[in-house]
Amino acid sequence: QLVRSNRLGAGELRRVVVLHELTHFIEKSKGYEEYKAAVLEAAYAGGEDYRAQMLERDREDIREEYSRHGVTLSESELDAELVAAATETVIGGDEVFFEQLIESGKRSFVKRVYMKLRTFLNRQKAKKASPEAREHYDAIQKAHDLMEQALRKSAKLTGNETGSDPTT
């Protein structure tokens, strides 16, 4: 519900934070560079000059925000923050973005992230007693479910149906 929320306020803030942190969660994954390219392309659609200008503007905004808090980001940390911010923008509560990644040949990456989320969610089930923990869990579960839907759809489209789980 938090991932799909379009309302401003606490729900929107939680949704943004969860998407942002999910992006950091996958930074060390194989295929992250392809994800990075795809999400930046989706977030900064337009001509090459426009894209470069908007990327630089957002890089500077991120750099200034961290600087106000006494933090100096390295170029790789700045890139990671830019990708996380782009993820907040791009993933709008449906599986379309994941379907586009799959269609562009990134099915194995989506599958790996899906499996990491599944493992994480299984570990967190016992820890969701508080309402806040439940909301964070639900947001991550939603992202997991969106990836699963996209993986299942791609398996049907490619004729990969063998009677087994198409996410495997």
C-alpha positions in Angstrom: 0.0 0.0 0.0 2.8 2.4 0.8 4.6 1.8 -2.5 1.3 2.5 -4.4 0.4 5.6 -2.3 0.2 8.8 -4.2 -0.9 10.9 -1.2 1.5 13.3 0.3 2.3 13.0 4.0 3.5 10.2 6.2 2.5 7.4 3.8 4.3 9.1 0.9 7.4 9.7 3.0 7.6 6.1 4.1 7.1 4.9 0.5 9.9 7.1 -0.7 12.2 6.0 2.1 11.5 2.3 1.5 12.2 2.6 -2.3 15.3 4.6 -1.6 16.7 2.0 0.8 15.7 -0.9 -1.4 17.9 0.7 -4.1 20.8 0.8 -1.7 20.1 -2.8 -0.7 20.7 -4.0 -4.3 23.9 -1.9 -5.0 26.2 -4.9 -4.6 24.1 -7.1 -6.8 25.2 -8.4 -10.2 23.3 -6.5 -12.7 23.2 -3.3 -10.6 25.0 -1.3 -13.3 22.3 -2.3 -15.8 19.6 -1.4 -13.3 21.4 2.0 -12.7 21.4 2.7 -16.5 17.8 1.7 -16.9 16.4 3.7 -14.0 18.4 6.8 -14.9 17.2 6.6 -18.5 13.6 6.2 -17.3 13.9 9.1 -14.8 15.7 11.4 -17.1 13.9 10.8 -20.4 14.5 13.4 -23.1 17.2 14.6 -25.3 20.8 14.0 -24.4 21.5 17.7 -23.5 18.4 17.9 -21.4 19.3 14.6 -19.6 22.9 15.7 -18.9 21.6 19.1 -17.6 19.0 17.5 -15.3 21.4 14.8 -14.0 24.0 17.5 -13.1 21.3 19.7 -11.4 20.2 16.7 -9.3 23.8 15.7 -8.5 24.4 19.2 -7.3 21.2 19.2 -5.2 22.2 16.0 -3.5 25.8 17.2 -3.0 24.4 20.4 -1.3 21.9 18.5 0.8 24.6 16.3 2.3 27.0 19.2 2.6 24.5 21.0 4.8 24.7 18.1 7.2 28.5 18.1 7.2 28.8 15.1 4.9 31.0 15.0 1.8 30.0 12.3 -0.7 32.5 10.6 -3.0 31.5 10.3 -6.6 30.4 6.7 -6.2 28.3 7.6 -3.1 26.8 10.5 -5.1 26.0 8.2 -8.0 24.3 5.7 -5.5 22.2 8.6 -4.1 21.2 9.7 -7.6 20.1 6.2 -8.5 18.1 5.8 -5.3 16.4 9.2 -6.0 15.7 8.2 -9.5 14.2 4.9 -8.2 11.8 6.9 -6.0 10.6 8.7 -9.1 10.4 5.8 -11.5 8.7 3.0 -9.6 5.1 4.2 -9.4 3.3 1.2 -7.9 2.9 -1.2 -10.8 5.1 -3.8 -12.5 5.6 -1.8 -15.7 9.1 -0.7 -14.8 10.1 -4.3 -13.9 8.5 -5.5 -17.2 10.6 -3.0 -19.1 13.7 -4.3 -17.4 12.8 -7.9 -18.2 12.0 -7.0 -21.9 15.4 -5.3 -22.2 17.1 -8.6 -21.2 17.4 -8.0 -17.4 15.1 -10.8 -16.3 17.9 -12.5 -14.3 18.6 -9.3 -12.5 15.0 -8.8 -11.5 14.9 -12.4 -10.5 17.9 -12.0 -8.2 16.5 -8.9 -6.6 13.2 -10.7 -6.2 14.9 -13.6 -4.4 16.9 -11.2 -2.1 13.6 -9.5 -1.2 11.9 -12.9 -0.6 14.7 -13.9 1.8 14.7 -10.5 3.5 10.9 -10.7 3.9 11.0 -14.2 5.4 13.5 -13.0 8.0 11.5 -10.0 8.8 8.1 -11.6 9.3 8.7 -12.2 13.0 9.8 -8.6 13.5 6.7 -6.8 12.3 4.9 -6.3 15.6 4.9 -2.5 15.7 2.7 -0.6 13.3 5.7 1.2 11.8 7.5 -2.1 11.2 4.4 -3.5 9.6 4.2 -0.5 7.2 7.8 -0.9 6.2 7.3 -4.7 5.7 4.2 -4.1 3.7 6.0 -1.6 1.4 8.8 -4.1 0.7 6.3 -6.9 0.2 4.6 -4.8 -2.4 7.9 -4.2 -4.3 8.5 -8.0 -4.1 5.0 -8.7 -5.4 5.4 -6.3 -8.3 8.6 -8.1 -9.4 6.9 -11.4 -9.1 4.0 -10.3 -11.3 6.5 -9.0 -13.9 8.5 -12.3 -13.8 5.3 -14.4 -14.1 4.1 -12.3 -17.0 7.5 -12.6 -18.8 7.5 -16.4 -18.3 4.1 -16.6 -20.0 5.1 -14.3 -22.8 8.3 -16.2 -23.6 6.7 -19.6 -23.4 8.7 -20.5 -20.4 5.7 -22.2 -18.7 6.8 -25.7 -17.6 4.3 -26.1 -14.8 7.0 -24.8 -12.4 7.3 -21.5 -10.6 8.2 -18.9 -13.4 10.2 -16.9 -10.9 12.8 -19.7 -10.6 
